[in-house]
Amino acid sequence: VRRSALLVAVAIAAAGCGSTRSGHAAGCGSSPLHPGEPTVGAPAAGPLLQRALEGAQARGSAHVRLVIDLAASVAVGQMPQGIPPARVRALARNPFCVELEGDVSGDEFDLAGTLTAAGETHDVGLRAANGEVYFRDGDDWHDLAPKRGFFASETLGGLIPITACVRKDSEGCDAVDFGPAIRRGILARLVRGHVGEGPGDTWLVTGRPDPDRIALLTDGDPESYDDVERNGRVLVSVSKDDHLLRAVDVRYRREGTRVHVAVELSDWGGDVHVEPPHSAPLGRDAYRRLFVDFYAVLILYY
Amino acid sequence: VGRVLLALVVAPLLLTQPGTYDLTRLGAGRGPHDAPFTVRYRLPDGTRFGKPFYVGVRLHGEVPLDPTEPLANVTTTNNAFICASIRVNAHRYGANTVFDWDGGPPAVTATGTARRPVLALRFTSVCIIPSVRGGTSAVRFDGPGLRVFADSAVVIARRLRDLSYPPGTQGGPSAAFAGVYPPEHVRAGTSFALDVRLRAFRPRVVVNLRARAPRGPVEVVDGTTRVVVRGGPIRTRASIRLRALRPGRSWVAVSTGASEVVVVLEVDRAA
């Protein structure tokens, strides 16, 4: 779970700080980017990504299209507690995919799209406004929790790298801030690879996750991430003119398991103002729909 | 009279002087012996740890490196208390397997033919305090597939410093392996590399990385690679270049001098 989660977290981090639209959109099972060859005269990957991340941080907002898709040919050996076995089997047999698109800033976001799990597709939305996080299932909005508590250990804490976890009061993360990891150059060096011509007017970094840098990010053991390097692939496109991130595509494949996260970024620095929904009761059922399935899938796919 | 004579004949040897008492001398024959194997001896009544003797066990043996077994534990014990324990780990990468273990050469090192790699064990280690007692004692050698040679022994010493501690338990290397990865598949007629990662426990350590392989389907291109390993959180990378000559099983041992790993390779037919 930790490794898959890390890939997800890194891509989300990239989305949270940065942005432009690439040639073709990612979807469940498809990528916005394809591996490229190195080009003579291209910048080095580390400085290129460092500049892109600092630029993203300075702009503070972007339009984001995010795809997380997971597929595996797994036998159901470990049954997550509290979920009916039939549901677990259905989750294991079908790809899991979240496709979301919308505006994101440091404090607010408004994303809409689909969640596909156990062979069912739901029209969903996710919104953060006025310090609260809301989830939409069909037409009904639900208040999930204060955003501050959203990253606590009992919810998303396990997914947040230690260097991005801001601790004040709780056992988990009171907030998430990738700023220190960006300033220390850890995030930009998470990818070992070469740089070549990308789609449109971009540079394309084609590489693999660097296990030693991931360990710096998570305060973990580098050897436990060597598998991610061996079976992972990272593609990042950066605009040549404004040096901002346009797309990130992270893929991990091993023995029939596939974890794929794609983020496309555009309209950097635009105004983002998100209003809370008019009516949003506290949504325990919605919470379950969003997180229980997601965690069950992560447990299955680990 | 007959019973007394029989008891004298079968009674374990009484060890009253410091020395090395090999299995033959202890009455176990000329071996080799398949584990688990137990040999008995006697110490004078009232003997305790250091009073007047310390007891150690010398193991000279070999254990097969079996790619189907992810974990093997080779132990020597005295009266069921531990003297030494060598844990052998196997990590699969596709068709190939990397073995690592506690301790390093020359106490624990790889040998054998290309088809049948084995781990040669040759070390003496002191047995812990409660294991030493007067009367009859039992030394046991155990491990999956372990063969114990006849020059394995019970070692009696008056001074603790005359005995050594188990491999891998005293001090630490200045640099160590932190990941060795073969390709998942190797084809005959191709060159390939082992991806080696090293960690230093000082700011800068120079390691002469040595690789060797038995005569067989795989040959080492560069036997020695000099690597400067930097301390800190980022591991240093190196690669060992190899060539697959023909299909079949072989192995490559890679050593830093203080520690060693073995990669067992299954070479497929040429494409």
Contacts between the chains, C-beta under 8 A, distances in Angstrom:
chain1	res1	chain2	res2	distance
A	212	B	233	6.5
A	212	B	234	4.6
A	212	B	235	5.6
A	213	B	234	7.8
A	215	B	233	6.7
A	216	B	233	5.9
A	216	B	234	8.0
A	222	B	178	6.9
A	222	B	179	7.7
A	222	B	197	7.8
A	222	B	233	7.4
A	222	B	235	5.9
A	223	B	178	5.8
A	223	B	179	5.2
A	223	B	197	7.8
A	226	B	179	5.1
A	226	B	181	6.9
A	226	B	197	7.5
A	230	B	93	7.9
A	230	B	181	6.7
